[in-house]
């Protein structure tokens, strides 16, 4: 019988090194880096401003498709506010 070194090889547990899971690349942290940008959270247009602009646009346009879209948007907002 020949002497073998295979019995001396110990399996190494995966307790060291990078934590991988993205196909060998290090795991990235969840969330967006855009959340760290400044600002107070307001995008500038309130729903009431949007509703007022829709009313003005509805009165000024003659396009049937545009009037239908504006009507649906106004209806959606009023239903959301329980005013429909």
NORQUI-V541923 format. One record per helix or strand of 2 or more residues. SS is the DSSP state (h for helix, s for strand). FROM is the first residue (numbers start at 1). LEN is the number of residues. If there is no record, write none. Layout:
# NORQUI-V541923
SS | FROM | LEN
SS | FROM | LEN
This chain:
# NORQUI-V541923
h | 6 | 3
s | 20 | 3
s | 25 | 2
h | 33 | 4
h | 47 | 14
h | 64 | 17
